[in-house]
Amino acid sequence: MRSRVWSAVLAGVLATTVLPSTAAADIVIAPLAGINFGGDASDKPFTFGGGVTFVGRSIGLEVEATRTNDFFGSDSADVTLLTAALVGSADLPGTGIKPYFLSGAGLLRTNVAFSQILDDTSYNNFAIMIGGGLNAYFTDNLGLRADIRYYRRLESKSDVGILPIASNFDFWRASLAFNIRFF
């Protein structure tokens, strides 16, 4: 009986000292606004959306959805993005500033409204994204995020070559987000 008790005590001590402690992660909700520029974006169209990031000390996962109306400078083409990205960040000791980089992929949906005579056309495409930025927290839970990202749609030219969305396109996005962090 004593050996079982001592074995249980020894197993408990080993479990608390040798095994790693539970992982802690932050959840960051970030509504954002920004502009698209360069590449195939014309007239710097306004974009809006939001993201949720699950991040540990230095690595995390972000899921983001954004929408841009009038992407090509006309009243007829809208672009919606839904992406997932791996996030790598660095804690700077003694500051609330946290630089990060990210890379991911997702769905790029383009919706074109031709007129009342023709049917609307939508394209669902695979896109990649890479970018980076800074998180600056002014309290433990509230902060701002500024970043720049590059998006590229991965698809060969379609049969409808007269449309700007029917071939590969790429663009940059600069955005500012309000971070709400939960521990």
PyMOL commands that set and color helices and strands:
alter all, ss='L'
color gray80, all
select helices_A, chain A and resi 2-17+164-166
alter helices_A, ss='H'
color red, helices_A
select strands_A, chain A and resi 26-37+46-55+59-68+77-89+97-112+121-137+142-153+170-182
alter strands_A, ss='S'
color yellow, strands_A
deselect
rebuild
show_as cartoon
